[in-house]
Amino acid sequence: MTTSNEDKKHLRRLGHNLKPVVTIAGKGLTETVTAEVERALTDHELIKVKLAVGDRDAKKAVIEGICGNHNAEIVQSIGHVVLLFRKAKKPNPKLSNLLRQ
C-alpha cells in the first residue's frame, strides 16, 4: 500500500486538526491498545496516535508494530505523535476523517 507524495500532502493537511485518538504508553502494544487502534483505523481511516514509550528506538519499534499488525501506512511522524492511514473497505461517511472534511 503506497501513496504518492501528493496524496501524503493531502492527508497531512487533513490530519493537521485531528487530535490523537489512541495513546500508547509504557506497556507498549497490549491487546487492548491493538484493538483500539484497529477500531480507530476501521472507523476513521486517518488517525493520530500519541506515543509515550521512551526513546527513539522504542518509538520506532512501536510504529513498525502498528503498521505491520494493521496494514497501516505512516503519513507523518513529528515528536511523539504519528499520523497513520489505512483505507477502509466501506468507509462510514459520518466517521471517516477523509469524507467528513
Secondary structure, 3 states (H helix, E strand, C coil): CCCCHHHHHHHHHHHCCCCEEEEECCCCCCHHHHHHHHHHHHHHCEEEEEECCCCHHHHHHHHHHHHHHHCCEEEEEECCEEEEECCCCCCCCCCCCCCCC
